[in-house]
């Protein structure tokens, strides 16, 4: 519920909200603000070196880089292989680990990853962990336990200063300093020894690796070596040394000595609270073995060679000081999709085209570009308020000839493999992908909604690779998509229907699939307060 409201507050208007914020601001007037900036020398990434195991592996993968300027890439589609790849990189790292994420769960996955970072730091690896501060409530002692290690440092993006222990009390500060705290760092990046990197949409929590009993996310990442890695590392440095990032110890405090914090960290990240997942074996959906097996025999699995580049919003976006909207990652994304000659496939868990997006869709359709959009259904969105504005554009998109699909747990579980992976949990889309002309792949942390465009900072990778595009078309069955509802116009041309996929019945529904009447009534109520194109 907190996350839901966090995404919708930018849209809320009205006297009642302004009065509430003003009242809370008065309550917080006496609370401490951000500490003053101190002049600290910048800390920079450690470049790849053949002196490290990963540096040698990257060099072997990228032996022709000086000649062709291409990077080596492999898709990480399955969650278990993506988590295993992180473990392999952390355990093999010898020089540095740079980790940037929006959410680090205070759960078995988050704690296990923290322990691996701690172990790496104790081996002499320099560890830099950069977290957005929105989801760190109650984690200060745990994070301070990692930061107490001589080779580890934790920094926070746009931090909360007061009432840090509880999410509920943090909302008071959120209201009181709304204009600042409403900007969040949504980037996800993982760099090991300056040699290999992972980028995409996954946060570092149970539900992003199919380890949650409640709901899990379907996501996507790339593991990369070659010229794209130093590009990504330089972006990390820009954030790490930015004016909106603070060392954890300047924001959080805890009683007890460093040794006491380390001891507490040891207990909190033990197998009792951070059980490891089952070992990964066999091959993934692409027929590739786990990363460890690939690194042990680099000649056995051929990585894709592609022109790949990293880009991100400036961290100053959180200060509202971008020189122009054109320098944002969203603007670069729209420029790329606008160049499409034949085909655009967009996969986004939160999709709100807005009037500008609708104009781009009309222009593309006028040029004969086939446009397909895959997003979450109302029942399976973790941000149901987003559907208020998304719903307002469905009919117009369908009239323009857009192919529209909505992911549904009930449909996904008709696939035996997905049913086994999801078990009793719900399945939700979280991947952020676009395929342009089946030649370009755009991926990263950015959703196609106003929050990503205007408020959050985002990170992305642009890849020119027919091979990768074809692999994704195959993996996600995008040419014959299943596990979704296909949304079509009713005969009246004013309303929509949902047609099931993946079974012989292909049921047709006239109301939001798999959602309760109560959910639909709640959204109708909220829609009175949420202006169009403002989520």
RODO-2510 file (C-alpha; in nm, 4 decimals, decimal comma):
residues 535
     n   res          X          Y          Z
     1     x     0,0000     0,0000     0,0000
     2     x     0,2835     0,2444     0,0771
     3     x     0,4437     0,1766    -0,2591
     4     x     0,1102     0,2246    -0,4304
     5     x     0,0608     0,5660    -0,2749
     6     x     0,4218     0,6668    -0,3404
     7     x     0,3639     0,6286    -0,7137
     8     x     0,0378     0,8194    -0,7131
     9     x     0,1051     1,1207    -0,4903
    10     x     0,2499     1,3300    -0,7763
    11     x    -0,0951     1,3188    -0,9299
    12     x    -0,3031     1,4114    -0,6260
    13     x    -0,4511     1,7541    -0,6063
    14     x    -0,7035     1,9336    -0,3899
    15     x    -0,7350     2,1405    -0,0793
    16     x    -0,7506     1,8441     0,1600
    17     x    -0,4109     1,7119     0,0556
    18     x    -0,2471     2,0551     0,0690
    19     x    -0,3812     2,1129     0,4180
    20     x    -0,2593     1,7702     0,5325
    21     x     0,0895     1,8309     0,3966
    22     x     0,1011     2,1767     0,5510
    23     x     0,0012     2,0338     0,8884
    24     x     0,2650     1,7657     0,8795
    25     x     0,5244     2,0191     0,7651
    26     x     0,4537     2,2193     1,0799
    27     x     0,5021     1,9074     1,2921
    28     x     0,8370     1,8422     1,1257
    29     x     0,9562     2,1992     1,1270
    30     x     1,1840     2,1330     1,4204
    31     x     1,3300     1,8082     1,2864
    32     x     1,6835     1,7764     1,1574
    33     x     1,7526     1,8356     0,7895
    34     x     2,0172     1,6928     0,5595
    35     x     2,3706     1,7317     0,6910
    36     x     2,5914     1,9873     0,5145
    37     x     2,7981     1,8671     0,2235
    38     x     3,1657     1,8018     0,2910
    39     x     3,4467     1,8262     0,0393
    40     x     3,5483     1,4674    -0,0245
    41     x     3,7767     1,3470    -0,3038
    42     x     3,5796     1,1456    -0,5609
    43     x     3,6067     0,7693    -0,5548
    44     x     3,6348     0,6111    -0,8995
    45     x     3,5804     0,2649    -1,0416
    46     x     3,8651     0,0170    -1,0624
    47     x     3,9238    -0,0728    -1,4255
    48     x     3,9371    -0,4295    -1,5507
    49     x     4,2751    -0,5980    -1,5272
    50     x     4,4143    -0,9302    -1,6517
    51     x     4,5534    -0,9685    -1,3005
    52     x     4,2038    -1,0727    -1,1836
    53     x     4,0129    -1,3868    -1,2744
    54     x     3,7156    -1,1913    -1,4074
    55     x     3,9439    -0,9540    -1,5952
    56     x     4,1062    -1,2468    -1,7727
    57     x     3,7667    -1,4004    -1,8490
    58     x     3,6360    -1,0738    -1,9882
    59     x     3,9508    -1,0398    -2,1950
    60     x     3,9019    -1,3867    -2,3378
    61     x     3,5400    -1,3074    -2,4247
    62     x     3,6350    -0,9716    -2,5675
    63     x     3,9600    -1,0523    -2,7457
    64     x     3,8510    -0,8710    -3,0610
    65     x     3,7247    -0,5568    -2,8839
    66     x     4,0154    -0,3432    -3,0047
    67     x     3,9193    -0,4321    -3,3583
    68     x     3,5392    -0,4261    -3,3633
    69     x     3,4418    -0,2173    -3,0599
    70     x     3,1669    -0,4652    -2,9728
    71     x     3,0707    -0,5982    -2,6301
    72     x     2,9982    -0,9546    -2,5200
    73     x     2,6488    -1,0129    -2,3795
    74     x     2,4263    -1,2924    -2,2525
    75     x     2,0576    -1,2593    -2,1567
    76     x     1,9568    -1,3438    -1,7988
    77     x     1,5931    -1,4409    -1,8425
    78     x     1,5396    -1,6936    -1,5653
    79     x     1,5464    -1,5597    -1,2097
    80     x     1,7474    -1,8483    -1,0608
    81     x     2,0238    -1,8043    -1,3195
    82     x     2,0267    -1,4270    -1,2586
    83     x     2,0729    -1,4722    -0,8834
    84     x     2,3362    -1,7399    -0,9361
    85     x     2,5272    -1,5073    -1,1724
    86     x     2,5528    -1,2495    -0,8952
    87     x     2,6854    -1,5071    -0,6514
    88     x     2,9472    -1,6166    -0,9044
    89     x     3,0648    -1,2603    -0,9656
    90     x     3,0772    -1,1762    -0,5945
    91     x     3,2680    -1,4919    -0,5070
    92     x     3,5161    -1,4534    -0,7941
    93     x     3,5716    -1,0781    -0,7489
    94     x     3,9241    -0,9827    -0,6443
    95     x     3,9343    -0,6034    -0,6838
    96     x     3,5941    -0,4351    -0,6621
    97     x     3,2180    -0,4750    -0,6446
    98     x     2,9948    -0,1779    -0,7290
    99     x     2,6246    -0,2389    -0,6619
   100     x     2,3477     0,0146    -0,7252
   101     x     1,9808    -0,0614    -0,6674
   102     x     1,6426     0,0900    -0,5916
   103     x     1,5402    -0,1820    -0,3451
   104     x     1,7448    -0,4189    -0,1321
   105     x     1,5036    -0,6457     0,0516
   106     x     1,5252    -0,7026     0,4250
   107     x     1,4517    -1,0649     0,3395
   108     x     1,6381    -1,3875     0,2733
   109     x     1,7641    -1,2729    -0,0677
   110     x     1,8689    -0,9246     0,0424
   111     x     2,0452    -1,0546     0,3524
   112     x     2,2205    -1,3296     0,1596
   113     x     2,3518    -1,0771    -0,0930
   114     x     2,4697    -0,8510     0,1904
   115     x     2,6587    -1,1426     0,3448
   116     x     2,8282    -1,2167     0,0115
   117     x     2,9327    -0,8511    -0,0121
   118     x     3,0665    -0,8688     0,3446
   119     x     3,2635    -1,1837     0,2652
   120     x     3,4100    -1,0186    -0,0456
   121     x     3,5135    -0,7138     0,1590
   122     x     3,6911    -0,9406     0,4073
   123     x     3,8865    -1,0933     0,1184
   124     x     4,0167    -0,7459     0,0346
   125     x     3,7632    -0,6569    -0,2373
   126     x     3,6538    -0,2914    -0,2348
   127     x     3,2754    -0,2919    -0,1953
   128     x     3,0592     0,0096    -0,2804
   129     x     2,6849    -0,0303    -0,2192
   130     x     2,4596     0,2532    -0,3377
   131     x     2,0949     0,2338    -0,2306
   132     x     1,7961     0,4505    -0,2887
   133     x     1,6710     0,5260     0,0622
   134     x     1,2990     0,4660     0,0097
   135     x     1,2972     0,0997     0,1173
   136     x     1,5649     0,1008     0,3887
   137     x     1,3332     0,1535     0,6880
   138     x     1,4516    -0,0569     0,9808
   139     x     1,7729    -0,1636     0,8005
   140     x     2,0202     0,0892     0,9421
   141     x     2,1886    -0,1501     1,1870
   142     x     2,2209    -0,4188     0,9201
   143     x     2,3709    -0,1760     0,6679
   144     x     2,5975    -0,0215     0,9309
   145     x     2,7224    -0,3718     1,0058
   146     x     2,8384    -0,4024     0,6444
   147     x     2,9809    -0,0489     0,6435
   148     x     3,1840    -0,1342     0,9556
   149     x     3,4047    -0,3550     0,7388
   150     x     3,7253    -0,1695     0,6381
   151     x     3,6770    -0,2385     0,2651
   152     x     3,3026    -0,1722     0,2455
   153     x     3,1115     0,1522     0,2100
   154     x     2,7374     0,2154     0,1874
   155     x     2,5849     0,5349     0,0520
   156     x     2,2225     0,6512     0,0291
   157     x     2,0534     0,8412    -0,2529
   158     x     1,8283     1,1313    -0,1479
   159     x     1,7978     1,0015     0,2081
   160     x     1,5356     1,0354     0,4771
   161     x     1,6844     1,2014     0,7838
   162     x     1,4224     1,1610     1,0563
   163     x     1,2238     0,8634     1,1880
   164     x     1,4299     0,6152     0,9918
   165     x     1,3274     0,2983     1,1749
   166     x     0,9676     0,2617     1,0598
   167     x     0,7950     0,3036     0,7240
   168     x     0,4879     0,4562     0,8855
   169     x     0,6805     0,7348     1,0573
   170     x     0,8838     0,7985     0,7430
   171     x     0,5628     0,9071     0,5746
   172     x     0,5550     1,2085     0,8029
   173     x     0,8896     1,3192     0,6651
   174     x     0,7776     1,2308     0,3132
   175     x     0,4828     1,4694     0,3427
   176     x     0,6890     1,7368     0,5114
   177     x     0,9669     1,7318     0,2500
   178     x     0,7592     1,6026    -0,0392
   179     x     0,9191     1,7980    -0,3204
   180     x     1,2638     1,6518    -0,2460
   181     x     1,1745     1,3014    -0,1315
   182     x     0,9381     1,2322    -0,4203
   183     x     1,2466     1,1951    -0,6452
   184     x     1,3935     0,8451    -0,6258
   185     x     1,6877     0,6569    -0,7798
   186     x     1,5349     0,3663    -0,9722
   187     x     1,8657     0,2503    -1,1320
   188     x     1,9875    -0,1102    -1,1129
   189     x     2,3509    -0,1933    -1,1870
   190     x     2,6055    -0,4517    -1,0694
   191     x     2,9746    -0,4283    -1,1719
   192     x     3,2423    -0,6800    -1,0699
   193     x     3,6161    -0,6040    -1,0985
   194     x     3,5383    -0,3452    -1,3663
   195     x     3,5177    -0,6446    -1,6016
   196     x     3,1614    -0,7758    -1,6010
   197     x     2,8302    -0,6075    -1,5300
   198     x     2,4635    -0,6981    -1,4870
   199     x     2,1919    -0,4476    -1,5772
   200     x     1,8173    -0,4651    -1,6196
   201     x     1,5009    -0,4410    -1,4141
   202     x     1,5511    -0,6634    -1,1106
   203     x     1,5655    -0,5232    -0,7598
   204     x     1,7513    -0,7283    -0,4971
   205     x     1,4643    -0,8890    -0,3068
   206     x     1,2850    -1,2243    -0,2880
   207     x     1,0039    -1,1455    -0,5295
   208     x     1,2461    -1,0562    -0,8107
   209     x     1,4087    -1,4005    -0,7988
   210     x     1,0946    -1,6175    -0,7634
   211     x     1,1614    -1,6679    -0,3900
   212     x     0,8437    -1,5072    -0,2542
   213     x     0,5379    -1,6969    -0,1369
   214     x     0,3046    -1,4092    -0,2224
   215     x     0,3844    -1,2625    -0,5635
   216     x     0,6832    -1,2872    -0,7952
   217     x     0,8027    -1,0766    -1,0849
   218     x     0,8933    -1,1834    -1,4366
   219     x     1,2001    -0,9793    -1,5248
   220     x     1,4978    -0,9490    -1,7570
   221     x     1,8670    -0,8535    -1,7386
   222     x     2,1863    -0,8711    -1,9417
   223     x     2,5280    -0,9796    -1,8234
   224     x     2,7954    -0,7917    -2,0149
   225     x     3,1690    -0,7699    -2,0777
   226     x     3,3664    -0,5398    -2,3039
   227     x     3,3402    -0,1661    -2,3794
   228     x     2,9887    -0,1258    -2,2353
   229     x     3,1152    -0,2130    -1,8837
   230     x     3,3428     0,0909    -1,8339
   231     x     3,0581     0,3065    -1,9694
   232     x     2,8295     0,1673    -1,7003
   233     x     3,1015     0,2003    -1,4350
   234     x     3,1479     0,5700    -1,5145
   235     x     2,7743     0,6219    -1,4656
   236     x     2,7996     0,4510    -1,1265
   237     x     3,0836     0,6882    -1,0329
   238     x     2,8718     0,9881    -1,1326
   239     x     2,6022     0,8789    -0,8882
   240     x     2,8403     0,7681    -0,6125
   241     x     3,0069     1,1097    -0,6056
   242     x     2,6949     1,3204    -0,6656
   243     x     2,5485     1,5887    -0,4388
   244     x     2,2333     1,3844    -0,3718
   245     x     2,4230     1,0861    -0,2292
   246     x     2,5387     1,0685     0,1353
   247     x     2,7572     0,8197     0,3237
   248     x     2,5374     0,6006     0,5423
   249     x     2,7169     0,6998     0,8631
   250     x     2,6318     1,0681     0,8084
   251     x     2,2600     0,9859     0,7946
   252     x     2,2155     0,6847     1,0228
   253     x     2,3465     0,6182     1,3689
   254     x     2,3285     0,3204     1,5996
   255     x     2,4316     0,2410     1,9527
   256     x     2,7156    -0,0019     2,0111
   257     x     3,0640    -0,0477     1,8758
   258     x     3,1674    -0,1460     1,5252
   259     x     3,2399    -0,4964     1,6532
   260     x     2,8914    -0,5203     1,8024
   261     x     2,7393    -0,4176     1,4671
   262     x     2,9511    -0,6769     1,2872
   263     x     2,8383    -0,9457     1,5308
   264     x     2,4750    -0,8474     1,4839
   265     x     2,5240    -0,8536     1,1058
   266     x     2,6726    -1,2031     1,1311
   267     x     2,3641    -1,3315     1,3119
   268     x     2,1130    -1,1510     1,0878
   269     x     2,2674    -1,2882     0,7688
   270     x     2,3201    -1,6447     0,8939
   271     x     2,1540    -1,9335     0,7079
   272     x     1,8696    -1,9174     0,9600
   273     x     1,7610    -1,5787     0,8236
   274     x     1,9268    -1,5935     0,4819
   275     x     1,8984    -1,9491     0,3507
   276     x     2,0693    -1,9959     0,0148
   277     x     1,8647    -2,1072    -0,2856
   278     x     1,9022    -2,4521    -0,4333
   279     x     2,2062    -2,4825    -0,6611
   280     x     2,1372    -2,4050    -1,0250
   281     x     2,1969    -2,6893    -1,2658
   282     x     2,1217    -2,7766    -1,6232
   283     x     2,0622    -2,5021    -1,8761
   284     x     1,8321    -2,2026    -1,9001
   285     x     1,5594    -2,1378    -2,1561
   286     x     1,8291    -2,0383    -2,4075
   287     x     2,0191    -2,3626    -2,3514
   288     x     2,3047    -2,1940    -2,1627
   289     x     2,4592    -2,3314    -1,8406
   290     x     2,5013    -2,1210    -1,5239
   291     x     2,7636    -1,8467    -1,5324
   292     x     3,0101    -2,0494    -1,3258
   293     x     3,0142    -2,3255    -1,5871
   294     x     3,0543    -2,0682    -1,8634
   295     x     3,3517    -1,9046    -1,6930
   296     x     3,5103    -2,2431    -1,6285
   297     x     3,4973    -2,3263    -1,9995
   298     x     3,4719    -2,0042    -2,2001
   299     x     3,5012    -2,1930    -2,5272
   300     x     3,1885    -2,3989    -2,4605
   301     x     2,9313    -2,1177    -2,4662
   302     x     2,9551    -1,8441    -2,7242
   303     x     2,8439    -1,5092    -2,5905
   304     x     2,6684    -1,2740    -2,8284
   305     x     2,8750    -0,9943    -2,9799
   306     x     2,6876    -0,6658    -3,0086
   307     x     2,7153    -0,2900    -3,0236
   308     x     2,6012    -0,1978    -2,6699
   309     x     2,6001     0,1328    -2,4843
   310     x     2,4971     0,2420    -2,1345
   311     x     2,3086     0,5621    -2,0539
   312     x     2,1317     0,7108    -1,7528
   313     x     1,9590     1,0181    -1,6226
   314     x     2,1793     1,2619    -1,4373
   315     x     2,1502     1,2199    -1,0589
   316     x     2,0706     1,5928    -1,0576
   317     x     1,7273     1,4981    -1,1884
   318     x     1,6480     1,4510    -0,8192
   319     x     1,7214     1,8220    -0,7738
   320     x     1,5035     1,9208    -1,0676
   321     x     1,8052     2,0696    -1,2470
   322     x     1,8149     1,8865    -1,5806
   323     x     1,9183     2,1299    -1,8511
   324     x     1,6321     2,0172    -2,0738
   325     x     1,3831     1,7294    -2,1027
   326     x     1,5813     1,6151    -2,4067
   327     x     1,8735     1,4967    -2,1934
   328     x     1,6606     1,2464    -2,0014
   329     x     1,6764     0,8720    -2,0618
   330     x     1,3069     0,8800    -2,1536
   331     x     1,3775     1,1287    -2,4335
   332     x     1,6519     0,9040    -2,5723
   333     x     1,4162     0,6067    -2,5585
   334     x     1,1448     0,7918    -2,7507
   335     x     1,3971     0,9109    -3,0072
   336     x     1,5035     0,5510    -3,0651
   337     x     1,1514     0,4115    -3,1004
   338     x     1,0544     0,7021    -3,3275
   339     x     1,3192     0,5827    -3,5737
   340     x     1,1445     0,2464    -3,6172
   341     x     1,0853     0,1445    -3,9768
   342     x     0,8629    -0,1596    -3,9336
   343     x     0,8094    -0,2935    -3,5835
   344     x     0,8120    -0,1893    -3,2171
   345     x     0,7434    -0,4260    -2,9263
   346     x     0,7182    -0,2633    -2,5831
   347     x     0,7177    -0,4622    -2,2568
   348     x     0,6519    -0,2444    -1,9518
   349     x     0,4831    -0,3304    -1,6203
   350     x     0,3552     0,0261    -1,5853
   351     x     0,2448     0,1790    -1,9138
   352     x     0,0853     0,5224    -1,9413
   353     x     0,1408     0,6723    -2,2883
   354     x    -0,0044     1,0169    -2,2109
   355     x    -0,0920     1,2621    -2,4847
   356     x     0,2684     1,2833    -2,6050
   357     x     0,2934     0,9067    -2,6245
   358     x    -0,0345     0,8827    -2,8123
   359     x     0,0963     1,1359    -3,0634
   360     x     0,4060     0,9195    -3,1143
   361     x     0,1890     0,6111    -3,1585
   362     x    -0,0286     0,7870    -3,4167
   363     x     0,2786     0,9014    -3,6066
   364     x     0,4277     0,5524    -3,6054
   365     x     0,1068     0,3876    -3,7177
   366     x     0,0718     0,6457    -3,9956
   367     x     0,4111     0,5282    -4,1240
   368     x     0,2941     0,1660    -4,1129
   369     x     0,4943     0,0668    -3,8026
   370     x     0,3461    -0,2336    -3,6229
   371     x     0,3215    -0,1574    -3,2503
   372     x     0,2685    -0,4150    -2,9752
   373     x     0,2452    -0,3424    -2,6013
   374     x     0,2659    -0,5982    -2,3192
   375     x     0,1798    -0,4757    -1,9685
   376     x     0,0213    -0,5980    -1,6446
   377     x    -0,3477    -0,6641    -1,6048
   378     x    -0,5300    -0,4862    -1,3239
   379     x    -0,5449    -0,8031    -1,1137
   380     x    -0,1707    -0,8622    -1,1389
   381     x    -0,0303    -0,5112    -1,1102
   382     x     0,1455    -0,4202    -0,7859
   383     x     0,0569    -0,0573    -0,8705
   384     x    -0,3169    -0,0795    -0,9494
   385     x    -0,3614     0,2977    -0,9475
   386     x    -0,1468     0,3088    -1,2615
   387     x    -0,4323     0,1308    -1,4376
   388     x    -0,6531     0,4354    -1,3912
   389     x    -0,4604     0,6330    -1,6497
   390     x    -0,3560     0,3347    -1,8598
   391     x    -0,7228     0,2382    -1,8981
   392     x    -0,8018     0,5815    -2,0389
   393     x    -0,5862     0,5130    -2,3441
   394     x    -0,6784     0,1528    -2,4231
   395     x    -0,9649     0,2216    -2,6619
   396     x    -0,7723     0,4892    -2,8527
   397     x    -0,4668     0,2635    -2,8848
   398     x    -0,6791    -0,0222    -3,0164
   399     x    -0,8491     0,2072    -3,2678
   400     x    -0,5033     0,2982    -3,3978
   401     x    -0,4267    -0,0701    -3,4486
   402     x    -0,1938    -0,1263    -3,1512
   403     x    -0,1667    -0,4902    -3,0427
   404     x    -0,2360    -0,4825    -2,6696
   405     x    -0,1673    -0,7656    -2,4216
   406     x    -0,2092    -0,7871    -2,0440
   407     x    -0,0231    -1,0374    -1,8253
   408     x    -0,2375    -1,2548    -1,5994
   409     x    -0,1392    -1,5069    -1,3318
   410     x    -0,4274    -1,7330    -1,4306
   411     x    -0,3118    -1,7337    -1,7917
   412     x     0,0562    -1,7760    -1,6993
   413     x    -0,0185    -2,0836    -1,4909
   414     x    -0,1635    -2,2592    -1,7919
   415     x     0,2000    -2,3008    -1,8937
   416     x     0,3281    -2,6052    -1,6983
   417     x     0,6826    -2,4703    -1,6536
   418     x     0,5632    -2,1331    -1,5240
   419     x     0,3072    -2,3021    -1,3001
   420     x     0,5896    -2,5021    -1,1398
   421     x     0,8079    -2,1920    -1,0911
   422     x     0,5312    -1,9699    -0,9540
   423     x     0,3742    -2,2399    -0,7308
   424     x     0,0965    -2,0684    -0,5358
   425     x     0,2377    -1,7191    -0,5843
   426     x     0,1060    -1,4631    -0,8287
   427     x     0,3088    -1,3784    -1,1363
   428     x     0,3632    -1,0162    -1,2340
   429     x     0,5481    -0,8520    -1,5186
   430     x     0,8460    -0,6370    -1,4185
   431     x     1,0700    -0,6515    -1,7267
   432     x     1,1299    -0,3213    -1,9072
   433     x     1,2118    -0,3929    -2,2710
   434     x     1,1611    -0,2566    -2,6187
   435     x     1,2488    -0,4256    -2,9466
   436     x     1,2793    -0,1950    -3,2472
   437     x     1,2733    -0,3426    -3,5986
   438     x     1,3900    -0,6727    -3,4469
   439     x     1,7395    -0,5270    -3,4524
   440     x     1,7630    -0,2942    -3,1528
   441     x     1,6942    -0,3925    -2,7912
   442     x     1,6405    -0,1282    -2,5232
   443     x     1,6417    -0,2461    -2,1617
   444     x     1,6993    -0,1230    -1,8105
   445     x     1,5089     0,0210    -1,5169
   446     x     1,2785     0,2682    -1,6946
   447     x     0,9028     0,2206    -1,6997
   448     x     0,6946     0,3948    -1,9650
   449     x     0,5069     0,6254    -1,7334
   450     x     0,5364     0,9879    -1,6202
   451     x     0,7126     0,8952    -1,2939
   452     x     1,0078     0,7426    -1,4785
   453     x     1,0137     1,0289    -1,7264
   454     x     0,9841     1,3190    -1,4819
   455     x     1,0728     1,2147    -1,1271
   456     x     1,2889     0,9043    -1,0904
   457     x     1,6400     0,8593    -1,2226
   458     x     1,6787     0,5610    -1,4560
   459     x     1,9531     0,3487    -1,6145
   460     x     1,9408     0,1771    -1,9529
   461     x     2,1334    -0,0239    -2,2113
   462     x     2,0929     0,0135    -2,5883
   463     x     2,1952    -0,2953    -2,7875
   464     x     2,2068    -0,3420    -3,1617
   465     x     2,1798    -0,7171    -3,2075
   466     x     1,9505    -0,9189    -3,4321
   467     x     2,0634    -1,2285    -3,2393
   468     x     1,9551    -1,0876    -2,9014
   469     x     1,6250    -0,9634    -3,0452
   470     x     1,5503    -1,3079    -3,1873
   471     x     1,6438    -1,4726    -2,8576
   472     x     1,3967    -1,2503    -2,6731
   473     x     1,1235    -1,3083    -2,9296
   474     x     1,1744    -1,6805    -2,8715
   475     x     1,2062    -1,6680    -2,4927
   476     x     0,8971    -1,4520    -2,4409
   477     x     0,7046    -1,6098    -2,7322
   478     x     0,6350    -1,2623    -2,8663
   479     x     0,5373    -1,3864    -3,2112
   480     x     0,2783    -1,6223    -3,0637
   481     x     0,2303    -1,4801    -2,7198
   482     x     0,0801    -1,6887    -2,4389
   483     x     0,0157    -1,6362    -2,0696
   484     x    -0,1669    -1,3109    -2,1355
   485     x    -0,5025    -1,1682    -2,2274
   486     x    -0,5267    -1,0119    -2,5725
   487     x    -0,7244    -0,6885    -2,5427
   488     x    -0,9588    -0,6075    -2,8302
   489     x    -1,2378    -0,3618    -2,9056
   490     x    -1,5949    -0,4628    -2,8473
   491     x    -1,8224    -0,4395    -3,1521
   492     x    -1,9473    -0,1016    -3,0240
   493     x    -1,5962     0,0421    -3,0654
   494     x    -1,6227     0,2117    -2,7240
   495     x    -1,5289    -0,0624    -2,4797
   496     x    -1,2794    -0,3484    -2,4607
   497     x    -1,2844    -0,7240    -2,4213
   498     x    -1,0186    -0,9677    -2,3032
   499     x    -0,9445    -1,2888    -2,4934
   500     x    -0,7489    -1,5604    -2,3135
   501     x    -0,4470    -1,7259    -2,4728
   502     x    -0,2657    -2,0513    -2,4256
   503     x    -0,5593    -2,2922    -2,4159
   504     x    -0,8231    -2,4291    -2,6489
   505     x    -1,1077    -2,2305    -2,4953
   506     x    -0,9685    -1,8769    -2,5465
   507     x    -1,2347    -1,7384    -2,3140
   508     x    -1,3761    -1,3919    -2,3817
   509     x    -1,4351    -1,1551    -2,0878
   510     x    -1,6204    -0,8240    -2,0801
   511     x    -1,4766    -0,7017    -1,7471
   512     x    -1,1252    -0,6699    -1,5993
   513     x    -1,0035    -1,0315    -1,5783
   514     x    -0,9374    -1,1982    -1,2431
   515     x    -1,0061    -0,8753    -1,0479
   516     x    -1,2643    -0,8425    -0,7745
   517     x    -1,5614    -0,6092    -0,7819
   518     x    -1,4175    -0,4363    -0,4726
   519     x    -1,0885    -0,3613    -0,6545
   520     x    -1,2752    -0,2147    -0,9496
   521     x    -1,4913     0,0016    -0,7230
   522     x    -1,1850     0,1271    -0,5326
   523     x    -1,0169     0,2288    -0,8565
   524     x    -1,3312     0,4049    -0,9720
   525     x    -1,3302     0,6024    -0,6463
   526     x    -0,9604     0,6935    -0,6783
   527     x    -1,0067     0,7930    -1,0425
   528     x    -1,2162     1,0916    -0,9304
   529     x    -0,9030     1,2365    -0,7636
   530     x    -0,6392     1,1447    -1,0196
   531     x    -0,6182     1,3740    -1,3221
   532     x    -0,5450     1,2257    -1,6619
   533     x    -0,1763     1,1928    -1,7597
   534     x    -0,0413     1,2822    -1,4152
   535     x     0,0555     0,9469    -1,2594
***
